[in-house]
Amino acid sequence: MKRVGYLKSRGTCETGSGSGILDEPTSALDPMAEQDIYTRFNEMVTGKTAVFISHRMSSCRFCDEIVVFDDGQIVENGTHEELVAHAGGVYQRMWEAQAQYYVS
């Protein structure tokens, strides 16, 4: 199902519309396939407007700007580095919750 979304977005970007949307594109993929999709998507949308929707904080690192929603409202925005540095922020708390499983 997620590949269908990826293919639709890929087709949109390649036909010259100047935009693309990926909504949780890698939720059912292994880490290697996930990395491949991020790399390809990033290449396809260079110089274009793209919306990337994800609950995986690590997948947002390649984004130029991250907008954080909480209960339907925008509560934060910035780069990954800015948001991680915002102690107690929604993004920072989510990052810490997910990152704890990757660091010893």
C-alpha positions in Angstrom: 0.0 0.0 0.0 2.8 2.5 0.9 4.5 1.8 -2.4 1.4 3.0 -4.2 1.7 6.3 -2.4 5.4 6.6 -3.3 4.7 5.8 -6.9 2.0 8.4 -7.1 4.2 11.0 -5.6 7.1 10.0 -7.9 4.9 10.4 -10.9 3.7 13.8 -9.7 7.2 15.1 -9.3 8.5 13.7 -12.5 5.7 15.2 -14.6 6.7 18.7 -13.7 4.0 19.7 -11.2 6.7 21.0 -8.9 5.3 19.3 -5.8 5.0 15.9 -4.1 3.5 14.4 -1.0 4.6 11.3 0.9 2.4 10.2 3.9 4.2 7.7 6.1 5.8 6.1 3.0 8.1 3.7 4.8 6.1 2.3 7.7 6.0 -1.2 6.3 9.6 -1.3 4.9 12.9 -2.6 6.2 15.6 0.0 7.0 17.5 -0.5 3.7 14.4 0.0 1.6 13.4 2.9 3.8 16.8 4.6 3.2 16.5 4.0 -0.6 13.1 5.7 -0.7 14.3 8.7 1.3 17.3 9.1 -1.0 15.2 8.8 -4.2 12.5 11.1 -2.9 15.1 13.7 -1.9 16.6 13.6 -5.4 13.1 13.9 -7.0 12.0 16.9 -5.1 15.2 18.9 -5.3 14.1 22.4 -6.2 10.4 21.6 -5.7 7.9 21.8 -2.9 7.4 18.5 -1.1 5.4 17.5 1.9 6.7 14.5 3.9 4.4 13.2 6.7 6.0 10.9 9.3 6.0 9.9 12.9 9.5 8.6 12.6 11.8 11.5 13.7 14.9 10.0 12.0 13.2 10.1 8.7 12.6 13.9 9.0 16.3 14.7 9.3 16.7 15.4 5.5 13.8 17.9 5.5 14.7 21.6 5.1 11.9 22.6 7.5 9.9 20.5 9.9 6.4 21.5 11.1 5.2 19.8 14.3 1.5 19.3 14.8 -0.1 18.5 18.2 -3.8 17.9 18.5 -4.4 19.5 15.1 -2.4 22.6 15.8 1.1 23.7 14.7 3.1 23.9 17.8 6.7 24.0 16.5 8.7 24.5 13.3 12.3 24.6 12.4 15.2 22.4 11.3 15.9 19.1 13.0 18.8 20.6 14.8 16.7 23.5 16.1 13.8 21.3 17.2 16.1 18.8 19.0 17.7 21.7 20.9 14.3 22.9 22.1 14.3 21.2 25.5 10.9 20.0 26.4 9.4 20.6 23.0 7.1 18.1 21.3 9.7 17.2 18.6 12.5 16.9 21.1 10.5 14.6 23.4 9.5 12.4 20.5 13.1 12.3 19.2 14.4 11.2 22.6 11.6 8.6 23.0 12.6 7.0 19.6 16.4 7.6 19.8 16.7 5.8 23.2 16.5 2.4 21.3 19.4 3.3 19.0 22.0 4.5 21.6 23.6 2.6 24.4 
